[in-house]
Amino acid sequence: FLNGHPGGAPRLLMAAGQDLEPYWEIYRQHFRGHVVQWMEKYRIGNLSPEDAKKAKDFKIGDMFLDDPKRHPDLLPATTKPFNGEPRIELLTRDYITPNELFYARCHLAVPNICPEEYRLTVMGKGIQKKKYTLEDLKKFPKHEVITTLQCAGNRREDLHDKDHKIFIAPHWVIGAMSTAKWGGVKLRDVLRDCGYDVDAMALGEIMPPGGVKHVQLEGYDHDETGYTYGGSFPIEKAFDGLAEVILAYEMNGEELPRDHGYPVRMIIPGHVGARQVKWLKKIRLSNEESKKSYQCKSYRGFAPNITFEKDLADWPPARLDQGPIIHEQPVTSFICNPPQNATIGAKNATDITLKGVSWSGGGRKIERVDVSIDGGKTWQAAELYKPIEQRYNHHWAWTQFFLTVPLSDEIKAKLKKGEKVEMEVTSKALDSGFNVQPSEMAPYWNPRGIAINHWYRVKIQLDPTLEKGEIVRHEPEEGFPNTPSGGKFDRVWGMGGWNVDPDHKSDPYAARKMPE
């Protein structure tokens, strides 16, 4: 389990021989019921009450005390590290997501970097090693690109049900996808400055020297042991003149917020969010992928028969080759308005308006989005909204959709009688590769909880006693406004484990008594 620990081996060794509770008071997602229950297999005995008190009579430093403040509508799937998604109904309010509502994915504590002291090192095979200050980077021609970012594990909670358990955090619910206009310097311009003939490579006239295949990235963010975040992506994306890979120092016309990588982050349009390293420290050209656990372990797509408990806790699994590393994501869409579990005013109503967002990885264009107000029995094409132009296979940004759908005669008759009507609305998108969202998760369920794109089903109620257009939002008992497909959490949620059963402050094993 040392190598299989989702948080990495160094952190596990840091706590060796000590009580786990002081560590788990910071990383409280461990207290979610299924985690503690599974860890019972490693129990070797029990301390006496006196020794137990001595064992936990210490504190560790909290790396997250200096984290920035977040907007109240950025909902925390985990708090330390902070991983927050906006309320789903806000995603269609603007085409460009406001900075304060852009989902925040932090694997570690947020660095506080002085811009004057910032240095970026570029190195590797076939190039001259150089260091750049922030001002050095701003001397290059500035390039802007509008692109959507989505976390590889968006909707992870959908894959965590009575028959399946996900042991990696955060358990995103639905909102880990946002769109921004990024400004910075093209990576290919920086590589050219380091002596790389990016133009000849882009034309296929020469191959990258030294057998280089990957661009390795490392951030300034690190854990308590000094282990930094990192990842890599294919070199072809770096020298492609139309790929628009940039070292971004602006977000929506402003300097990068700390949560989003200040002062410099990598933006790789069309790629999964995990590869777009924030607080960028090093760029290394290599013939190997990054060896960071975030690259080679955390974001792999295994077959549905593979589980964490049986196959991945003892790392590596027997067939690592059957768990490819994710770079691009599948086509997806979901309805944002009306929001999940809402009551909609339907006095004298004859129709209902649906709004949502859709996107596909790799630059594939959204060609059509179909919507249904009867749980997927019948469909009709929605109107698409994309106020910007993007090139063929370079559709980096999402497409929003909307449609006013007539209500059936049966529904209108019930409303006329004063009856409330329960409905399930959903959507499915078609991209330029003619890829369509699957209806269910079973064929692609995977233990890392990535690339999730089955229909997102929204439960709503029409109420003829309320004025048409009035929306009453009913938040679930778990206190998290966004919910998985179908409108409810299958297991105890508690902000992804953060506030599950406060009694475990004194009894770290209380969660094992919780019903599954």
N, C-alpha and C positions, 0 to 999 in steps of 0.2 A: 504493500500500500504506500510505501515511501514515495515511489515514483508515480503511483497512480493518484496521489492526492491532488484534487483539482486546483488547490491554491499553490502547488509547487512544493518540491522537497525542501528547499531552504527554510521556508516558514515552519514546516512540520518539525524539522530538526531544532529550530529555535526554541520550541516548547518541550523538547525531550526531557523527561525526568521531572517535569513540573506539572502543576495543576493546569488543566486547560481553561478553567473558567475565566481567569483574568484576560486571556486572549479572546475567548468567545464573547466576553462583555463588549469587545470592539467589533468582532466579526460575528454578529449575532445571527446571521443567516444559518449558522450551524445548528441553531436550536429548533429549526423546523423539524417536525416530528419524524419524518422518514430518515433524516440524517442521523439523529441520535439513536434511533432504533437500530439502524444498520451498524452503527459503531459498537453496539453491545458485543459483537463477535470478538472485539479486541480487548474486552475487559479481562483482567488477570487477577482481580481481587478487589477488596474494599478496605479503605483506610478507616481507622477508628475516628469518631467525631473529633477527638483532640488533634490527631494527626492531620485530619482533613482541614481543620482550621489553620494549622501551621502551613500546610501545603499551598493554600490559596492566599496566604497573608502577604501578597506582594502586588504591585501594579506594574504594568508596562506602559511605555510612552504611547500616546495616541497621536499617530501621524496625521490625523484628519482634522485637528483643531484649527488649522490655518486654511481649511478649504473655503472657497468663496460662498457667499449666500446665494440661495436659489429662489426662483420665482415660486410662489405658492401653488401655481397650476402645473408645476413640473413635479410629477408624482414619483416618489422614491420607491423603486423596486427593491433596492438596497440602499442603505444610508452610508455605510463605511465598507468599501468605497461607495461614493455616491453614483447611483445609476437611476436617472429620472426620465420619465416619459411624459409628454404633455397630455392633458385631457383630450380625448380623441375628437370631441366636437370642435376643438380649436384648429384642427389641421386644415379645414377647408375655409377658414376665415380669411386667410391670405394665401397667395400663391407662393411667395417667399416667406418662409417661417421666420418670425422675429427671433433675434438672438436669444432672448431670455426664455423662449419656449422651445428652442431646438433641443431635441433629446440629448442628454448628457451621458456618455458612456465612459466611466473611469474604472480602469482595472486596479489602480493604486491611488495614493493620495495625490492631490493636485499640486504640482511644483509652483513655487513663487519665484519666478526668474527675473532678475534685473536685466532690462534690455541692453544696457551698456556692457554687461558682462557676458551676454549670450555669445556662444560660439557654436558653429556647425562644422563638423569635420566630414570631408568627402574623401574617400580613399578606396583602394581596391586594385584589382588586376587591370593593367592597361591604362591607368590614369595617374596623373600627378596628384599627390596628396595635397589638399588645401584646407585651410580653415577660413570660415566666413563669419563676419559679424552681421548683425541685423542690418546695419547701414550698408554693408557690402552687398547684401542681397537686394536691397532696394535700389541699387544702381543699375541692375539689369532691367531690360524692358519689362514693364508690368503686363500681366495677362490676367483676364477675368474669365471665370467659367461658372455657370449655374449648374449645380448638380445635386442630386438627392443622395443622402447617406442613409443606410439602414443597417442596424446591427444584425450580425449573422444569426443571432438568437431571438430576433423579434418574434413575439407570440410563443415564447418557450413554455409559458404556463399551460398553453393548449395541449402540450405533449405530456403533461404531468397529470395523470388521472388514476382511477382505481386499479388499472391494469399495468400502468407504466410509472416509473419514477425517474426524475431527472435530478442528477446530483451535481450540477454545475450552475453557478449563479452568474448574472442575475436571472430570475424568472420573469423576463419581460412579459407584459400582458398583451399589448397591441400597438402602443404608440412610439416604438423606437425607430421612427422614420421621419425625416425632416428634409427640407430643401433650403439651400442658401446660395448666394452669389459670393464666390471666393476670389480674392485678389492676391497675386504674388508673382513669383518668377517661375518660368518653365524649368523643370528639372533638366531637360535636354540642353538648355542654355548654360546651366551650371556645369553639366558634364562636358560640354564643348569647351568651357573655360578651363577645365582640368585636362584638356588635350584629347578628349574623346571625339572621334569623327562620327558624330551622330547622323549627319546627312548621308554619308556613304552607307552606314548601317541601315538606315531607314529605306534606302533604295535597294538594299540587298547586294551591294557591290563588295562589301567586306563583312565578315562576321566579327562579333565582339572578341577582342584579343583574350588569350588565356582561357578560352572556353567558358567565359562568363555567361551565366544563364539567369541570374537572379540579382535583384537589388535588395540588399538587407538594410533594414532600418532599426534604429534604436532611439528610445526617448529618454528624456531626463527624469521621468517618473520612475520611482523605485520602491521596493518594499523595505521592511525593517532590516533585512539582511543585505541590502544594496543591490538586489537583483532587479534589473531594469526591464521595462516593457519593450517589446520589439516584434518584428515580423519581416516578411519579404514579399516581393511580387516579381513577375517575369520581366526580364530586361527589355524585351520587345516593346513593352508599354512605355518604357522610359525614353527611347529614342524615336518613337513614332511622332512625326510632326503634327498629327491631328489628334493625338491622344489627350492632350491638354493636362498632363500630369504637372502639378505645380507645387512649389513650396509656398504655402499660403501664409501671409501675414495680415490679411484683412478678411473680414466676414461681414457681408452686407454693408460694405462701405465704411466699416469701423475696424479698429484694431481688434485682433482676435481676443475674445473673452478668455479668461484663465481656464474655464472649464473646457474650452475648445482648442487649447493648444498654445496659448500665448507664450512666446512671441512668434513661433513658426511651427507649422504642422504640414504634413504631407496630405495632398488631395489627389486621389487616383479615381477619376470619374468612371462610373460603371462597376467599380469593385466594392466588395463588402467593406463595411466600416472598420472592421478589425485590422485591416492592412494599412489604414490611413493614419499612421502614427502621429500622435500629438507631441508637443514639446520636443521637437525633433533635435536630436543630439548628434547622431552619426548616420552617414550613408556609406555603405560598403558594397562594392561590386564583387560578386563571388560566383563560383561555379556550383555553389550549394545553397539550398534554402536556409533561412534563418533556423538556428537550433533552439531558439526561444520556445518555451512550452506553449506560448500563445499562438505560435505558428505550427509546431509539429505535433501538438497534442490536443489543444482545447477545441479547435474548430475543424474537426474531421466528421465526415458524414458516413456513418457505418450502417450496415444493413439492419432491418427491423428486428432480427433475432439476436442481435448483440445488445447486451445490457452492461451497465456500469458494475453492478454487483457481481455478475458472472464472468465478465470478460475484461473490463477496463480498470478495475481497482488494482489489479496486478499488472502494471504497465511494463513493457508494451504487450498488446494482445498478439495472439498467434498469427493473425493475418492483417498486419498494419496496412498492407497494400490495398486492402478492400475498404479502407476508410480514407478516401481522397480529401485533401485540404481544400477548403472552400475559398474561391476568389470572386466568382460572379454568382449572383443570386437568381432564383427563378422568378417568373412573372407573378405578380401579386396585386390584389386590390382589396379594399374593405370600405364599408359604409361608415361614415363618421357622423352624419346627421340624417335622421334623428339618432341621438346617442343610445347606447345599450340601456335597457331597462327604463325607458322613458315613457311617460304617458303623454299622448299627443292630443291636443284639442281638436275635436272633429264635429263640432256643431255645424250642421248643414253641409258637411264635407262631401265632396264627390271625388276627391283625389288626394294623393300624398306625394310630397317632394322628397327625394332622396339625394344625398350628396356624399361624395367620397373621394379617395385618392387611389391611384394605381401606378405601378412602376415595374420595370423589368431590368435586370442587371445586364452588364456588357454593352450598354448603349442600344439595346433593342427597343423599338418604338412600340408604344401602346396603340394598337390599331382599333380596338373596340372594347367596350366594357358592357356586359349584359347585367341587368338587375332583375330581381324577382321579389315580389311581395307575398308569395305563398310558399316560402321555404324551398324554392328551387324547382317547383313543378312546371311553372311557365316563366318565360324570359322575354325581355325586350331590350334593345340597344339603348344605352344612355347617350346623352350629349357629352362631348369631350371638351375640356378647357385646358389649353396650353398656350399662354400668351407670348411665348418666345419661340424662335425658330432654331432648330438644331438639325445637324446633318444626318444623312443615312448612316445607321449603325453608330451614331453619336448622340443618341437621345438620352443624355445623362440625367435629365430632370424628370420629375413625375408628371403625370397627367391627372388632373382632377376631372371628376365627372358629376353629372347631375341629371335628374329626370323627374318630371311630374307625372305620376302614374295614376290612371283612373282606377277608382275602387270598383270592385265587382258589384253586381246587382245584389248579391247575397249580403255582402258587407254593408252596403248602403241601407238595405232593409233592416238589418239589425240595429244600425245606428239610429234609424228613424224611429224605432221602437224604444229608444233610450238605452239599448244594451251596449256594454263595453265590448270591444272586439280585440282579442289577442292576435298578434301577427308576428311572423318571422320574415325579415327582409335580408337579402344577401346579394352578393355580386360575384362575377367572375370575369377576369380580363383575358384578352387575347393579344399576344405581342406579334412583332413582325416575323418571328420565326414560327408562327402559328402554334406557339405553346399556350396551353390553357390551364387554368388552375384546377387541381383535382377537387372533388367534392368532399373527400374524407382524408384523414391523416394516416390511416392504417398502412397503406402501401409504402409510405416513405418515413414512418416513424424512425427516429434515430436517437441514441442515448445522449448525444451532446446537445440535442434540441436546436438544430440549425436548419436554415433553408425551409422555413415553415410557410406554406402558402395555400392550404386548403380553404374552402369557402369560410368566410367569417360570418357567422349567423347572428343577427341582431334581433333580440326580442323587444317588441314594443307593444303598447296598448293604445287603442283609439278610444277616446272618451267623448261621447256626444254632449256631455254637460259642460264641457270647456270650450271656449271660443276657438275657432279654427286658427291654427298656428301657435297656440299656447303650448309650451313644453314644460312638463314637470319632471325633473330629473330625480330618480330614485336611486340613491347610492346603496350598494350592498352592505350587509352587516360587517363585512371585513374592513370597511372604511376606505376602500380603494376604488375610486369612481370608474376607472377602466376595468373591464372584465374580459375573461376569455370568450371564445365563441360559444354562443348559447346563453350568455348572460349571467353565469355564476361560476364560482370557483369550485372545482371538484374536491379539493382538499383544503385544509386550514391554510389561509394565506398569511395574514398578519404582516403586511408589507414585506413579503418575501422572507418571513422569518424574523424580522427585526423586532416586532412587538407581539410575537406569539407567546402566550402564557407568561405573564410577568413573574409568576411564582418561581420560574427557573433562575431568578437572581440568587436565590438561596439554595435551590436544588437544581443543578445543571442537568439532571436526568429526568426532570418532571415531564419533559416533552415526550418521553417514551411511553407515558401513560395516556397520551392523547389518542383519540380514535383516528384511524386512517380514513 
